[in-house]
Amino acid sequence: MAAPREPGGGAQRTEPEPEPEPRRVVQRAEGALRQRALQRRLRGRNLLTGLGIGAVVLGIYGYTFYKISQERFLDELEQEVEAARAQAAKTPVN
């Protein structure tokens, strides 16, 4: 016959506890990598958007100067005023 087992007499089987710390560290590292990748993508998009807006602004600025340089109506008005003054100087005043 077998002897009855004592509660603390034999080897007990224990399961290793899961280690939450390394898993958390890996999750944090992966999250940081995802965040950096997102920032890189956004930085590229922001750069393209900024360059596009800058190009539009410079285009409008250049077009405005181009159109203003072509305007001659003020010069024509000044010439007409000078001609009217010269004509008024020639005619006798009552």
Secondary structure, DSSP 4 states (H G I P E B T S, - for coil): -PPPPPTTTS----PPPP-HHHHHHHHHHHHHHHHHHHHHHHHHHHHHHHHHHHHHHHHHHHHHHHHHHH--HHHHHHHHHHHHHHHHHHSPP-
